Structures are given as C-alpha cells and as structure tokens.
Amino acid sequence: MVTILCCGDALIDMVPTVSADGHPCLQPLAGGAVFNTAIALGRLGADASFFAPISTDPFGDMLRASLSASNVRTDLAPQTDRFTAMAFVTLTEGQARYRFVDQGSAGVMLSDADLPALPPAITALHFGATSLVQEPCGSAFEALALREAGKRLISLDPNIRPALLGDAAAYRARLDRLIAVTDILKLSDEDLDWIGGDGLIEKWLEAGVKLIVVTRGGAGAEAWAACGHVAIPAARVVVADTIGAGDTFAAGILAGLAARQRLTPDGLAKLDLSDLSSALDLAARAAAVTVSRTGANPPWAHELAYGRLSTLG
C-alpha cells in the first residue's frame, strides 16, 4: 500500500461565528493547508501520515486528536513545548482571508536537525503552503524534499499567499528548486498567475514534472500529463466558505491516484487519461463537500456521490 506523508503546516483557524446567545465570536478549528490535506486523505481511505512538530498545548492536543480521528498517523511528528500557530480568518461572501500569528510557533521552528529517517512504507511526500515561506521550517522542508526526490514521489501544492512573502525573490527561487524535483504539481489559477502564467505548464512538463493540476474556481479544473489533458467543470453547491477547498482537492488527486496504483514514480509513468479523469472526479466531489460546510471539514469516502464530471481532450 502507498503511504503518503504530508509535510507542513498544522495550526488553529479562528473562524468567525455567532455564539449561542447571539454574539459574534471566534471558533477554534483544527487547520493548516497540509494538515487539511492529511485529514482529507485519511477520510478518503488513503494511507496517510503527518510530519511537522505539534505543540503539547491544548491546541496541539486538538490537532493530534483530529488527525487520529481521521485515521492519520502522527508517529513521525515530534512534540514540542512551543505554542500552536493560529490563523485568524475573515470571510467575505464565503471567501476566506487569513492573518497568521505564528512566529516562534511549534511548526515554524522545525530545523534540518529535526528531519527523520523515513521508513520504507513512505512512498510519497506532499509539501506546500506557508510551511515553505517561514524560517527555519521552509529550509527544513525543502531539504527533506530534495533529500527524498528520486527515491519517493514528491507532490507540491504551493498555495501561495503573496501578502506573507517578505522576500518574494527568495521564495520564487525556492519554488524553482522544488518544482525541479516535483512529480505532481497542484496549483490554483492564482498560484499559476503569480508564478508566471499558463505558458509555464509545457515548460514544467518538459523539465520532468509528471502531472500538473490547475484549479480554476467556478471554471473547474484541468490536468496535464504525458498521456494528455483532462478538464472538469466545478461541482455546483451552496458555498458556506472556501476554507480547505484547495487542500481537499489536492488530497482527492493523491487518493484517486493511490487507489489506481499510480502514486509511485513507476505508477505515474503508466498514467493514462482514465486515471486522470478518475482522480479529478474524486477531487472535485470532495472539494464540493468541503466548501458546503463551515471550516476545513473534508468528507469521508461514504459521503461522496459519484458520476462523471470530466471530459478528455
């Protein structure tokens, strides 16, 4: 069985809500982009594990409990007395914006010395989001990806937040180094525009990326690989908020490929249009459930309804 190690941010989303007596308040919810992907993978039936330091404070206990309840292992995640990072969420017509309080937090203070030796069962690693921006964790996660590239499949979802970039040039250079060793690259259309636009897709494929997936909000999503191109419309749902939507989509791609024995370097070499279509369908349906609920709350496999959304081309 393929085991996917999700390497990155775990934090508490402070989400606006209304108390029982009608007053505005903030509800703490377990979150973080890579954390959300791990949760979604576990709920979709994939064999998932999580790696990043998790605090021993009460919020850290919440994170560990959430991972365990979703069948995600944490045996590689070290415990630390540092505080749990938080993201204060602002919702505008369902669209989430974040303000982070994380300097010196448990996950941010990961260093190269904390990187574990990985057991043979780990066959794929997933990276992304703010954990690639902050230091020292950004350098540590990059070192882990570069160390394992060529031995295990590398998946990357940058989930770029330009407002958090102190040194955009340094971050672009890091992305260039990571994409050079990435097998599966998932981006939003906003990520792609920030990096350089659609013209990069062919360049990345020629440079060795095996699969590129771009989500386009209400316009659906597309995937490119050596076997061809697949497009899928957005599933139509009433949106509660968009927290965790892209993270769930990334999990759907990985879980869908794993179910078809394609989530290894050798498996990706055998990728066909049917594999791409199946993975995109799963990702779109899972993300649709997530946006229909408050906070990052990915679906379990049994909650999904099936039927083809994708078109081959």
Secondary structure, DSSP 8 states (H G I E B T S, - for coil): --EEEEES--EEEEEEEE-TTS-EEEEEEEE-HHHHHHHHHHHTT-EEEEES-EESSHHHHHHHHHHHHTTEE-TTS-EESS---EEEEEEETTEEEEEEE-TT-TTTT--GGG-----TTEEEEEEEGGGGTSTTHHHHHHHHHHHHBTTBEEEEE----GGG-S-HHHHHHHHHHHHTT-SEEEEEHHHHHHHT-TTHHHHHHHHT--EEEEE-GGG-EEEEETTEEEEE-------S--TTHHHHHHHHHHHHHHHTT-SSHHHHHT--HHHHHHHHHHHHHHHHHHHTSSSS----GGG-------EE-
